[in-house]
């Protein structure tokens, strides 16, 4: 089962301070002053303001490369080894800038998505680096992460976690809900829905599809090469994630352990990644991109 997702360049110092109390998800966000950070933050920018397909695709490729280059890959030990980046407790702030129409005028808006750098899981979002952050619930999580505490900011806590499947999850395990139809207009709409909720509050249940999209556009595309390719294609017009791509999102742990063992000469038995059987490192890296030594 996939863990909560979530998900470079300015480092901020590590400071210690008590975090503000979290707010209920149903409340209207109030502007909150920025307090001291608990973890370093690295900033990555994704420019979605162009309407030219080639420009959108090129900028997306640059953005995903920045996520993959967050740190060198490291592995755990033993049978539970899972490849992660070497960035420890850092948070990546992904500033997504897009164009929107407001009162008949074109405006530029920025929604910030927050990912933990060691595993690229999406942890929450905000309208910028001041005020409230919106974060997933930590109920039932094996590795809970309190984004508001980490950033030293008030948090609006969603009534569900970032998991796929299970009680209190983002969605309940039906991979068909992850076979998203993606278009440039749809992606802009996803980002604006998150931006509006972070500013005004509202019904958290209306965000589910937008958060599933945000995870696919960031965390899953950085992990899986074929998902990145599908998203890039969609930015030129429109396409949907396949059943294979939706299913492999649950197989990151198993797939990364397998490729870790294969790369280190353990010769593991064939395994499935989303339903596709892989028998070699080359086959596995058709799907898993984050583990490539060249990070390209």
N, C-alpha and C positions, 0 to 999 in steps of 0.2 A: 504493500500500500504506500502510495506516495505520501511523503511528509508535507507539512505546510510549505508552500512556495512563496516563493516569494520571488523579483526581482531584479570614470575613475580619475578625479585626479588630485583632489585637494585634500590633504590630510590635516585633521585638527587634533589638538592635544587631548590626551586622556585626563579627565577631571573627575572629581568625586563630589556628588551632591545627592540628596534625596529627591526622588522624582515626584512630580505632582500626582494627585489622585486621579484615576481614570473616571471619565464621565460615562453615562449610559448611552447606548447607541441611538436611542430614540430622541435624545435631547438635541436642541439646536446648538451647534458649535459656538462657543464664545472665543473671541481672540484671547490668546494666552501668551504671555511673554516668554521668550526663549530663555531657558535656564542653561546650566552648564552641561555639556555633553558627558556621557558615561563612556562612550566609545569613539574612536576615530571615524570620520566620515569621508568617503571618496565620492566625487561628483562625476557623473557621466551624462552627456547631453545627447538627446535624440531630437532632431529637427524634423517635424512633420508639416512644416508650413507650406511646402511647395505643392503645386497641383500637377507637376510634371512627373510622369511615371518613372522615367529613368532617374530623375533626381531623388525621388522618394526611395527607390530601390538602392541607389548608391549610398544614401545617407543611412539607410537601415543596415546595410552591410558594415559600414564604419561603426555604427552603434554596437552591433553584436560583437564585432571584433574587440571593441573596448571592454565589453563584459568578459569575454574569454581571456583577455590579457590582464585581468585584475591581479592575478598572481600565478606563480608556478604551481603545477599540480603536485599534490602530495597524497600518499595512500596511507591507510590505517595498517593494522597488522592482523594476521590470522584470517579466519574464514569470513569475518565481518568487514574486511577492508573495503572502504568506499572512497573513491577519489574525490578530493575536494581541493579548493585553492588554499594557498598558504597564508591567507590574510587574517586568520584568527577571528577576532571579534569585531572586525570592521563592518560598517554599514555602507552600502552603495546607495547614493541618492541619484536616481535617474530623473533628470529634468526633461520632461516631454513637452515640447512647445508645438502648438498647433494653431491654425486659424479658425475663427468662429464668427458668426454673425450675431451682433448684439444691437438691438434697436435699429436695424437696417444698416449698421456700420460694421465693417470688417475689423475684428480685434484679434490680438495674439494673446493666448492664454498658456500658462504652464502648470501642469500637474506633476507633482514629484512622487515617483514610486520608490519605495525603500526595499532593498534586498539585503540579506545578510551575505557578506562577501565570501565566506568560506564555502557556501553551498548554493548560492544564487537563489535562495527561496524568497518569494515575495512576502513581505511582512506587513505592508500597509501603504498609505499614501497621504498626501496633503496638498494644499494649494501653493506651497512654497516652504521656505526654511524659517517661517515664523508662525505662531498660532498653533492650533490643534493638529494632531495627526490622527488618522483613522487606522486602527489595527485589528487584526484577526483576534478572536477569542483564543485563550490559552487552555480552555477546558479540555481535559483528556489528552493533551499533547505530551508526547514522550520527550520532546526537546522544546519546551515553551520559550518564547522570546517576547519580552515586554518592550515593544518599540518605543512607547512613550517614555519609559524609564531610560532606555538607551540614549534617546535624543534629548532628555531633560525637558520634555514638553508634555502638556496635557494630552490625554488620549481619549478618543471616542472608540469604544470597544464594540465591534460587530458581534451579533448574536450567534456567530458560527466561526469555525476555524477555517484554515486554508486547506484542509484535507479534501481529497476526493474519496467520498464514501464514509460511512459511519455516522453515528449520532452527532449532531451539532456541527456538521461539516458544510463546506461551501456547496457541494452537491453530493448526491447520494449514490455514487458509484456507477451510474449509467453513463458509459463512455459516449453514448450518442449525443449527450448534452455538450460534449467537448468537440464534436465534429462541426466546428464553427464555420459559418460562411463569412469570409473576411473580404472587405473592400476598403479603399481609402476613406470613403464617407463613413463607413461603419466604425473604423478605427478612431476617426476623429470623434464620432459620437460616444464611443466607449470612454475615451479620455475626458470628454466634457461631462459625462454623467458622474464620473469619479470627482472631478473638479467641483461640480455643483454640490454634491453631497458633502464634500469636505468643507465647503463654505457655508452651506445652509442647513445641513442635516436632512432628515427625511426617512423614508422607509428603507431600511438596510436590505430587505429582501429583494428590492428592485435592482440591487447592484450585482447580483450573483453572476449573470451572464457577462457583465462588463469586467468583473474580476477574473473569470475564467479566461476571457480574451486577453487581459493584461498579462496573465501568467504565461499564456501561449506565446505572446509577442516578445516576452522578455526571458524569463527563466527557461522555459522549454525550448525556445529557439536557440538559446546559448548552449543548451545541453545536447540537442539533437539536430544534426545537420539537415535531415530531410524536412523537419518542421521549419527550420530557418528558410529552406528553399521554397516551401509552400507559402510562407508569409511574404517572402520577397515577390513571388509571382502574384499574390493577391494585391500587393500595392500597385501593380500595373493594371488592375481592373477588378478582379474578384475571383476567388476560388475558396474551397472549403478544406479543412483538415480531413484526412482520410481516417477510416476506422483503424488502420495500422498506426497512424500517428497518434490518435487519441488513446489507443491502448498502450503504446510504449511509454506514455507518461507515467504509468504505474511501475515501470520496470527499470527505473534508473538505478536503484540499489543493486539489483541482480545483474544488470548489464555492466555496470561499472566495476563490480567485483570480478566478473568474468574477464573483462578486458584487462584489468589490473593483473590478474593471475596469468593470462596469456602473454602479456608483455614481459612478465618477469620469468617466463620459461616454465610455468607450472603445468602447461598443457591441459587445461580444464576440458571436461566433456562439453559438447555443443549445448547451447542454451537458446532460449527464446527472448527476443526483444520485441515486445508488442505483438507477438504471434509469428514473427519472422525468425527462422532458425539460423543462427550464425555459428560457423565452425572455425573461423579464422579472425585474426586481428583486422585484416583488411575489410572483411564483411562487417564486422562490428562497427568500424569507424565510418561505414556508410550511414549509420544511424547516429552513433555517439560522436559528437564533435568536440565536446569540452575536454576530452582526454588526449587530443592530438598534441604531440610534442611541439609542433610548429604553430599551434593555436590559430591556424588560418582556415 
